[in-house]
Amino acid sequence: MFAARGIAVSLSLFVIIYGMISLAVVFLWRRAWGYARRLSARRAADTLFALRMFPIITASLITATLTVPSFLLLEPRTIQEPLGGALLALGALGLILGLIGVTNAAIAWRTASRAVAEWTRGARRAPSQSSVPVLTVSPGCPAMTVTGILRPRILVSRAAELELTGRELQAALNHELAHVRLADNLKKLLMRFVSFPGMGGLEAAWRETIEWAADDSAVVTTRDALDLAAALIKLSRMVPNGAATDLTVALVNRPVSRVYARVERLLAWSEDLAVGPSKPSRWHGLSLGLTASFAALAMFALAYNQLLVEVHRATEWLVR
């Protein structure tokens, strides 16, 4: 009974915290997006992803560091308290959320696996200097896409190889390699685990921003920007581009208007826009972050005992 009560209490507080923070993110993410748009595309993408994962990470940390220890240390093991209806309902909701997340991720994984198996039927290894395998696939497949998480591959249709010049093809490959380095397929899978109503807009903004970040990573000179823009225009005319699945990252996505927005962004690219912050600025930001983290940990350690007591009081109220 003690173990069952502890599991129910932990799941209940997790659901409450996760739900409250998720609702806050649903209503407030656009303000953060307005700030993130002023950053580089890479930082904007990281900011949106962190915001999307913030509810699950925060709820998990609070549950693991406060809820569970407070129950184990302060809850009497000899008292036989019945589990209230609210506690059971919240605990069941926590289990349901977990099952929904696992199911969504499994469906996305299975769908992507089936699609990739179909695309790579009869594929051949293309010559490439990258550490990521590049496969030439049939013309009916997406023009260019990144598949896989643990063993990523870049699939290039025969039609795309014939359509693009050598420089355009290399610029497009550099874009897809950026997605591999940033583990964007893994991030997509994590988002399927933590599905929550109302997060569609945030996830769409993130998907758009990771394309900007990959574009920026593929471009070093103005010539590179023009080559990638030309590749996007050519491949946007190829119908199968809309066939990419949830856990793959295609070079060209629907709607085409987003592709043209990327083209306009590339045409406006210049070496001045590619200049990042100086090393002292990066080290300054890192030192500030470490200092703030150590200060927060110190405050948390000093107040830990009192926090355990307050959390246990909250769980006692929830049980009753």
N, C-alpha and C positions, 0 to 999 in steps of 0.2 A: 504493500500500500504506500509506503514511504517513497519508493522509486517511482511508482505511477504518479503520485502527487507531484513529485519533483519534475517529471517530464511534462506533465500538464501545465504546471506553473511556468516552466521555461518556455514552452511553446506559446503560451498565452501572452507573456510579456514580449516575446519576439514578434508576434503578430501585431500587437498594439504599437510597438516602436516602429516596426517596418511599415505598417500602414500609415501612421502619422507622418513619417518622413517622406514616404512615397507621394502622399497627397500634397505635401509642401513642395516637392520637386515638380509635380504636375502643374501646379499653379504659378511657380516662380521661375521655371527654367528659362523662359523667354528673356527675363531680365539678365540672367547670367549669359545667355546667348548674345545679347546686345553688347555686353562687355567682351565676350570671347571673340567677336568678329573683329575687334581691334588688334588682336594678337596675330601672330603668324598662324598659318593653317595648321601646322603640326600642334602648336600649343592649344589652338581652339579645339581641335579634335580630342586632345587629351583632356581638356577641361570638360567637354560634353560627356566623354566616356566616364570620367570620374564622377560627374554629377549623376549619371545614370546608375552607377554601381554604388553610390553613396548610401542609399537606404539599406541594402542587403549587408554591406560591410559594417555599417554602424550598428544595426540591429544584432548582427552576429557577435560583434565585439562586446557590446553591452551584456548580451546574454551569457557569453563565455566568461567574462571577467567579473561580472557583478551578480547577475541573477542566479547562476548555478552555484558559485561559492557561497553566496549569502544563504541560500537554502540548505546547502550541505552543512554549513558551520552553525547556523542559528536555529534551524528548524528541529524541534524535538522529535526523536525517532519513536518515542513511545505513545505519542498522541495519535489516535485514530480519528481523523477528521474526514467526513464525507466530501466528495468532490462536487462542488456546486455546478449548477447548470451553465452559468456564464463561463466558468473555467473549462468545462468539458467542450462547450461550443467553440471557444477560442482555440483550445488545443486541437480540436478536429479541423478547424479552419487552417491552422498551421500545417497540419499533415496534408490537407487538400492542396494548399499552395505549393508545398514541396512536390507532390505528385504531378500537379499541373506543369511545374517547371521542368521536371524530368521528362514528362511526356512530350512537351513542346520541343525540348532539345533532341530527344530521340527521333521524333518525326522529322525535324530539320536535317539531322544527320543521315537518316535513312533516305530521304528524298535526294539529298546532295550525292550520296553514295551511288544511288541508282542512276542519276543523271550523268555523273562522271564516268561510271562504267559504260554507259551507252556512248558517251562522247569519245572515249579512248579506245573503243573497239577498232582495231586495225591501226592504231596510232603508231608513229615511229619517232624515235629520238632525233631531235634536230640538233645540228652543231651549235654549241654555245659555250662561252667562256665563263658563264655564271655557275655557282655551286648548286643552283636550283635547276632540276631537270626541265627542259623545254621540249614539249611533244607537239608534233604536227598532227592535227586531227582532221576529220572530214569537213567539207565545206558547209554542211548543214548545222554545225555546232556554233556556239558563240565565237565571235571573231578572235577574241583573246580574253582569257580569264585565268585567275589563280584558284587552284583547288587544293584541298588538304590542309591539315593543321600540323600534325607531327611530321608528315612527309609531304611538304608542299610541292606542287608542280605547276608549271605555266603551260596552258594549252593554247596553241595558235592554229587557227584554221588555215587550210591550204589556200582558201580564197583571200585571207588577209595577207599571207605571204606574197601572193601574186599582185595584190593591190598596192602594197606599200613599197616605198623605196628602201634601200638599206638603212639610211639614217632614220627614216620614220619608224621602221621596224625596231631599231635599237632604242629609240626614244620611248616607244610603247612598252618594250620589254623592261626598260629601266623603271617605268611607272609601276608595272606589275611587281617587280622586285622590291619596290618600296613597300607595297602591301605585305609582302612576305616578311620583311624586316620588322614591320610594325605589328605583326601578328593579328591582322584585321579579321581573318576568319575565326580565330580563337575568340576574339572580342564579340563577334556576332553570335557565336555559340553561347557565351556567357549571358548575353542579353536574352537569349531564348530561355535560359534557366530562370531568369528573374522577370518574366512577363508581368506587366501590371497595367490595368486600364488607364488610358490617357497618356501613355508614354510614347505613342506613335509619332507625335511631332518632334519630340526630342531625338528619337532614334533616326528619323528622316534627316534632321539637321546634322546629326553625327555622320550618317552615311554620305551626305554631300560634302562634309568637311574633310573626310578621309580621302576623298578623290582630289580635293585641292592640295592636301598635304602630299599625296603621292605625285601629283603633277609637279609641285615645287621640288620634290626630291629628285625627280628625273631631269630637271632643267638646271644647267650650269651656265649656259650662254644663251644669247638671244636666238642663235641658230637652233639650239635645242628646243627652245620654246616654239619656234615656227614649225619645226619638224613634228613635234608632238601635236600641235594644233592641226596640222595637215592630216596626221594619222587619225585624230578624232573625227574630223569632217568626213574622211573617206569611209571609216568603219561605221559611222552613224547611218550610212545609207544601206548597210547590210542588214536584212530583216532578222536573222537569227540572234542579233544582239540582245533581244529581250528574253532569251531563254535561260539566263543565269538564275541559279537557285539561291536560297537564303544563306548558305554557307560557302558561297564562292564569290569572288570579287571580279566582275567583268570590267574591262577597260571602258566600254561604252554602255551606259544604262539608259533605260527609258524613264521619263520622257526625254525626247531629243532636245527640248528647250534647255534642260540642264547641261547637256553636252555643249550646246552653243554658248551657254554662259561660261563654261570652262574655256572654250576657245577664245572668247573675248578677254578673259582673264590672262590667258597665255599671250595673246597678241599685245597686251598692255605690259607684259613682263619686261623688266630691265635689270641690269646688273646691280643697280642701286637697291632694288627691292629684295635682292638675294642676300644682301649684307646682313648678317645676324648680329646679335649683341656681342660685345667684346668679352674676352675671357675674364677680365676683372668683374664685369657685370654678372656673369654667370656664377663666378665664385662668391660674389657678394650675395646673390640670391640664395645660393646653397647654404652659406654660413647663417643667413637669417633664418632659413627653414630649419636647420639643425638646432639653432639656439631656441627657436620657438618650440620645437618638438621636445627638447630636453626640459624646458621650463614646464610644458604641459605635463610631461611624465612625472616631474618632481611634485607638482601640485596634486596630481592624481594619487601618487604614492602617499603623500601626507594626509590626504582626506579619505584614503581607501577604507579604513575601518568604519568611519562614520557613514560612508556611502553604502557599505554592506548593510549596516543597521537600517538605513532609510529604505533601501530596496527591499529588505525583508519585511518592513512594515507595509510597504505597498503590496507585496505578495500576500501578506496576511489579510489585508483588506479584500484582495481579489478572491482569495479562497473562501472568505465568509460571504 
